[in-house]
Amino acid sequence: MRRVVITAVGAVTPVGGNVADTWERVKAGKHGFAPISSFDPARLKVKCAAEIHDWDPVAAGLNKKEARRMDRYTQFAMVAAKQLMDSAGDLSQVDRYRFGVLVGSGIGGFNTTLAEHAKFLEKGPDRISAFTIPMLIGNMAAGQIAIEYDLKGDNFGVVSACATSAHAVGEAFRKVRDGYLDLVIAGGSEASINEFAVAGFQNMGALTDSQDCDRLCIPFDKERKGFVMSEGAGMLLLEEYEHAKARGAKILGEIVGYGATDDAYHITGPDPSGEASARAMVNACTDGGITPSQVDYINAHGTSTPLNERCETIAIKNAFGEHAKKVAISSTKSVTGHMLGAAGAVEAILTMLALEEGILPPTANYKVPDEECDLDYITEGARQADARYALSNSLGFGGHNASLLLKKFEG
């Protein structure tokens, strides 16, 4: 099997317009939560979110005319992909049919759907934009990236709710490892902070209605009440090792394993036994040729919901046995919020950086221990550690589980 390395990354998040700024905020435990400003939340119980404020796609590098024909989620994806491509080195000689794009979104162009539907009701069908369909469909981020950079390999959008971009990265890993492609831009993007979406998540009991921003997203804390909606995009360039070496690419990290399962239990709630999510972690380790006892760090799904952390803790114990007490765990959602379909890719990037720098990010703003969550959640702040292997977990509505195994790049 071929080695798969990470040679470039890009991200747009509520705590940074790029990867470097996001990573500094994550290490410092400085969250991006604030009262909702993109619409008036007066009719809602939920008043706070993690928004990207003052978004200007043109200032971020997009063509003004083309940006107007993209939903916000596609704009995020394009900017993250531009950051990636700008830092990837010389790609001029790469076979475009060996260069793929696997970029997904949990929901797609939700804001376009709402805006055009409102126009339809008020002004009739003839006033609907001709760009409505290509703006709202969930594969368009992948399509637009391919068009912009002339990438003609495998191209599709993965959709698996909050596990979307973790699955995209995992499937891209397999494409490169198994020889189908030499390079893949993999990731996800999401822009669904609007009154309709917040109301839907609120009414199913998934969101916190706390208005104390410092206690809004508190994974593994006994007082956690629900997740915080977030938005943004994360992209990784996965490349075959020898291909990367031959073109002189800078290698940032390595992906060595991927596990994917489904709870087959409930449309939104995790299986209390943690059996399937544990199997995803074990499968990722097996895929990478290691035992679970060799894992040093886990970037947990950690959404700050009462059910998730309890079940994820059980799953980690099932997967790791006695080693569960020794492995360091944190949830970077305590800083970024839950970026839904973009979460897995952003968290894979943060996990890669944790290995590269030897700094494990904290679970921020943790205060009240939960007797049902009794592992090491890095609650004291960022921790220096010479970690070699790390897992990044993503769990989605529908029971979708994805676990990525990353390794510190050692040449």
Residue pairs with C-beta under 8 A, 6 or more apart in sequence:
1 177
1 178
2 176
2 177
2 178
2 179
2 240
2 241
2 242
3 177
3 240
3 241
3 242
3 254
3 256
4 173
4 176
4 177
4 238
4 239
4 240
4 241
4 254
4 255
4 256
5 238
5 239
5 240
5 241
5 244
5 251
5 252
5 253
5 254
5 255
5 409
6 236
6 237
6 238
6 239
6 251
6 252
6 253
6 254
6 255
6 352
7 88
7 89
7 237
7 238
7 239
7 244
7 249
7 250
7 251
7 252
8 84
8 85
8 87
8 88
8 89
8 236
8 237
8 249
8 250
8 252
9 19
9 83
9 84
9 87
9 234
9 235
9 236
9 237
9 252
9 349
9 352
10 18
10 19
10 79
10 80
10 81
10 82
10 83
10 84
10 85
10 87
10 233
10 234
10 235
11 18
11 19
11 22
11 80
11 83
11 232
11 233
11 234
11 235
11 345
11 346
11 349
12 18
12 52
12 60
12 76
12 79
12 80
12 232
12 233
13 22
13 32
13 52
13 230
13 232
13 234
13 336
13 339
13 346
14 32
14 50
14 51
14 52
14 53
14 230
14 231
14 232
14 336
14 337
15 21
15 22
15 25
15 26
15 30
15 31
15 32
15 50
15 335
15 336
16 22
16 23
16 24
16 25
17 60
18 83
19 83
19 349
19 353
22 336
22 346
22 350
23 350
23 353
25 31
25 32
25 335
26 332
26 335
26 336
26 350
26 361
27 359
27 361
27 362
27 382
28 382
29 334
29 335
29 361
29 362
29 364
29 365
29 381
29 382
30 335
30 364
31 50
31 213
31 214
31 216
31 217
31 334
31 335
31 336
31 337
31 364
31 365
32 50
32 51
32 230
32 335
32 336
32 337
33 48
33 49
33 50
33 213
33 216
33 217
33 228
33 337
34 48
34 49
34 50
34 51
34 53
34 213
35 41
35 47
35 48
35 211
36 46
36 47
36 48
36 49
36 51
36 193
36 198
37 51
37 53
38 51
38 193
38 194
39 194
39 195
40 195
41 47
41 195
41 198
43 195
43 199
44 195
44 198
44 199
44 202
45 202
45 209
46 198
46 201
46 202
46 207
46 208
46 209
46 229
47 209
47 211
48 208
48 210
48 211
48 213
48 216
48 228
49 193
49 198
49 228
49 229
49 230
49 337
50 217
50 228
50 229
50 230
50 231
50 336
50 337
50 339
51 193
51 230
51 231
52 76
52 231
52 232
55 72
55 75
57 67
57 70
57 75
57 78
57 79
58 64
58 67
60 75
60 79
60 82
61 79
61 82
62 70
62 75
62 78
62 79
62 82
67 75
69 131
69 134
69 135
70 78
70 135
70 140
70 144
71 108
71 109
71 110
71 111
71 112
71 135
71 136
71 140
71 191
72 109
72 111
72 191
72 231
73 105
73 107
73 108
73 109
73 110
73 111
73 141
73 189
73 190
73 191
73 192
73 231
73 233
74 109
74 135
74 140
74 141
74 144
74 189
75 191
76 189
76 190
76 191
76 231
76 232
76 233
76 342
77 103
77 105
77 141
77 144
77 145
77 187
77 188
77 189
77 233
77 235
78 141
78 144
78 145
78 148
79 233
80 187
80 189
80 232
80 233
80 234
80 235
81 103
81 145
81 148
81 149
81 185
81 187
81 235
83 235
84 185
84 235
84 236
84 237
85 91
85 149
88 237
88 249
89 247
89 248
89 249
89 250
90 247
90 248
91 99
91 183
91 247
93 247
94 182
94 183
94 247
95 182
96 150
96 151
96 152
96 153
97 152
97 153
98 153
98 181
98 182
98 183
99 151
99 152
99 153
99 181
99 182
99 183
99 184
100 151
100 153
100 154
100 155
100 172
100 175
100 181
100 183
100 184
100 185
101 142
101 145
101 146
101 151
101 153
101 154
101 155
101 184
101 185
101 186
102 142
102 154
102 155
102 156
102 157
102 158
102 168
102 169
102 171
102 172
102 175
102 184
102 185
102 186
103 141
103 142
103 145
103 157
103 158
103 165
103 168
103 185
103 186
103 187
103 188
103 189
103 235
104 138
104 141
104 142
104 157
104 158
104 159
104 160
104 164
104 165
104 167
104 168
104 187
104 188
104 341
105 138
105 141
105 157
105 159
105 164
105 188
105 189
105 190
105 341
105 342
106 159
106 160
106 161
106 162
106 164
106 188
106 190
106 192
106 340
106 341
106 396
107 138
107 190
107 192
107 197
107 340
107 341
108 136
108 137
108 138
108 140
109 135
109 136
109 137
109 138
109 140
109 191
110 136
110 191
110 192
110 194
110 196
110 197
111 191
111 192
111 194
112 132
112 135
112 136
113 136
114 194
114 196
116 128
116 129
116 132
116 136
119 127
119 128
119 129
120 127
120 128
129 135
134 140
138 157
138 159
139 156
139 157
140 157
141 157
141 189
141 233
142 155
142 156
142 157
143 155
145 151
145 185
146 152
146 155
151 185
153 181
153 183
153 184
154 175
154 180
154 181
154 184
157 168
158 164
158 165
158 167
158 168
158 171
158 188
159 341
160 167
160 396
160 398
160 400
160 402
161 340
161 341
161 396
161 397
161 398
161 400
162 301
162 303
162 338
162 340
162 341
162 343
162 344
162 394
162 395
162 396
162 397
162 400
163 344
163 394
163 395
163 396
163 400
163 401
163 402
164 188
164 340
164 341
164 342
164 344
164 396
165 186
165 187
165 188
165 234
165 341
165 342
165 343
165 344
165 345
165 346
165 348
165 394
166 343
166 344
166 345
166 347
166 348
166 392
166 393
166 394
166 402
166 403
166 404
167 260
167 344
167 394
167 400
167 402
168 186
168 187
168 188
168 344
168 345
169 186
169 187
169 236
169 238
169 255
169 258
169 344
169 345
169 348
169 404
170 258
170 259
170 260
170 402
170 404
171 186
171 258
172 181
172 184
172 186
172 236
172 238
173 186
173 238
173 255
173 258
173 404
174 258
175 181
175 184
176 182
176 183
176 184
176 238
176 239
176 240
182 239
182 240
182 243
183 237
183 238
183 239
183 240
183 243
184 237
184 238
184 239
185 235
185 236
185 237
186 235
186 236
186 237
186 238
186 345
187 233
187 234
187 235
187 236
187 342
187 345
188 233
188 234
188 341
188 342
188 343
188 344
188 345
189 232
189 233
189 234
189 341
189 342
190 230
190 231
190 232
190 233
190 339
190 340
190 341
190 342
190 343
191 231
192 229
192 231
192 340
193 229
193 230
193 231
197 229
198 207
198 229
201 207
201 229
202 209
204 268
205 226
206 226
206 227
206 268
206 305
207 226
207 227
207 228
207 229
208 216
208 217
208 224
208 225
208 226
208 227
208 228
208 304
209 225
209 226
210 216
210 225
214 365
215 223
215 365
215 367
216 228
217 224
217 227
217 228
217 304
217 333
217 334
217 337
217 338
217 365
218 224
218 304
218 334
218 365
218 366
218 367
219 300
219 302
219 303
219 304
219 309
219 331
219 333
219 334
219 363
219 366
219 377
220 302
220 309
220 313
220 331
220 363
220 366
220 370
220 373
220 377
220 379
221 304
221 365
221 366
221 367
221 368
221 369
221 370
222 368
222 369
222 370
222 371
222 373
223 367
223 368
224 304
224 305
224 306
224 309
225 304
225 305
225 306
226 304
226 305
227 303
227 304
227 305
227 333
227 337
227 338
228 304
228 333
228 337
228 338
229 337
229 338
229 340
230 333
230 336
230 337
230 338
230 339
230 340
230 343
231 339
231 340
231 342
232 336
232 339
232 342
232 346
233 342
233 345
233 346
234 339
234 342
234 344
234 345
234 346
234 347
234 348
234 349
235 345
236 345
236 348
236 349
236 352
238 255
239 249
241 251
241 254
244 251
251 409
252 352
252 356
252 409
253 352
253 355
253 356
253 406
253 407
253 408
253 409
254 406
254 407
254 408
254 409
255 348
255 404
255 405
255 406
255 407
256 287
256 288
256 289
256 290
256 389
256 405
256 406
256 407
257 283
257 284
257 285
257 286
257 287
257 288
257 289
257 290
257 404
257 405
258 283
258 284
258 287
258 402
258 403
258 404
258 405
259 279
259 280
259 281
259 282
259 283
259 284
259 285
259 286
259 287
259 401
259 402
259 403
259 405
260 280
260 283
260 400
260 401
260 402
260 403
261 276
261 277
261 279
261 280
261 283
261 401
262 276
262 398
262 399
262 400
262 401
263 270
263 271
263 275
263 276
263 277
263 399
263 401
264 276
264 399
265 271
265 276
265 399
266 399
267 397
267 398
267 399
268 397
269 307
270 277
270 307
270 308
270 311
270 312
270 395
270 399
271 277
271 311
271 399
272 307
272 310
272 311
272 314
273 314
273 318
274 311
274 312
274 313
274 314
274 315
274 316
274 317
274 318
275 315
275 318
276 399
276 401
277 311
277 312
277 315
277 393
277 395
277 401
277 403
278 314
278 315
278 316
278 318
278 319
279 319
279 401
280 393
280 401
280 402
280 403
281 292
281 298
281 315
281 316
281 319
281 320
281 391
281 393
281 403
282 292
282 319
283 403
284 391
284 403
284 404
284 405
285 291
285 292
285 294
285 295
285 391
285 405
287 405
288 389
288 405
288 407
290 389
290 405
292 319
292 320
292 321
292 323
293 320
293 321
293 323
294 388
294 389
295 320
295 323
295 327
295 389
295 390
295 391
295 405
296 327
296 328
296 385
296 387
296 388
296 389
296 390
297 327
297 328
297 329
297 330
297 351
297 354
297 355
297 360
297 385
297 387
297 389
297 390
297 391
298 316
298 327
298 328
298 329
298 330
298 390
298 391
298 392
298 393
299 330
299 331
299 332
299 347
299 348
299 350
299 351
299 354
299 361
299 390
299 391
299 392
299 393
300 309
300 312
300 316
300 329
300 330
300 331
300 377
300 393
301 308
301 312
301 331
301 333
301 393
301 394
301 395
302 308
302 309
302 312
302 330
302 331
302 332
302 333
302 334
302 363
303 309
303 331
303 333
303 338
304 331
304 333
304 334
304 338
308 395
309 370
309 373
310 370
310 372
310 373
312 393
312 395
313 372
313 373
313 374
313 375
316 324
316 327
316 329
316 375
317 324
317 375
320 327
324 375
325 375
325 376
326 376
327 375
327 376
328 360
328 376
328 378
328 383
328 385
328 387
329 363
329 375
329 376
329 377
329 378
330 360
330 361
330 362
330 363
330 377
330 378
331 363
331 377
332 346
332 347
332 350
332 361
333 343
333 347
334 362
334 363
334 364
334 365
334 366
335 361
335 364
336 343
336 346
339 346
343 394
344 392
344 394
344 402
344 404
347 392
347 394
348 392
348 404
348 406
350 361
351 390
351 391
351 392
351 404
351 406
352 406
353 359
354 360
354 361
354 387
354 390
355 387
355 388
355 389
355 390
355 406
355 407
355 408
355 409
356 408
356 409
358 384
358 385
358 386
358 387
359 382
359 383
359 384
359 385
360 378
360 382
360 383
360 384
360 385
360 387
361 378
361 382
362 378
362 379
362 380
362 381
362 382
362 383
363 377
363 378
363 379
366 377
366 379
387 408
388 407
388 408
389 405
389 406
389 407
389 408
390 405
390 406
390 407
391 403
391 404
391 405
391 406
392 403
392 404
392 406
393 401
393 402
393 403
394 400
394 401
394 402
394 403
395 401
395 402
396 402
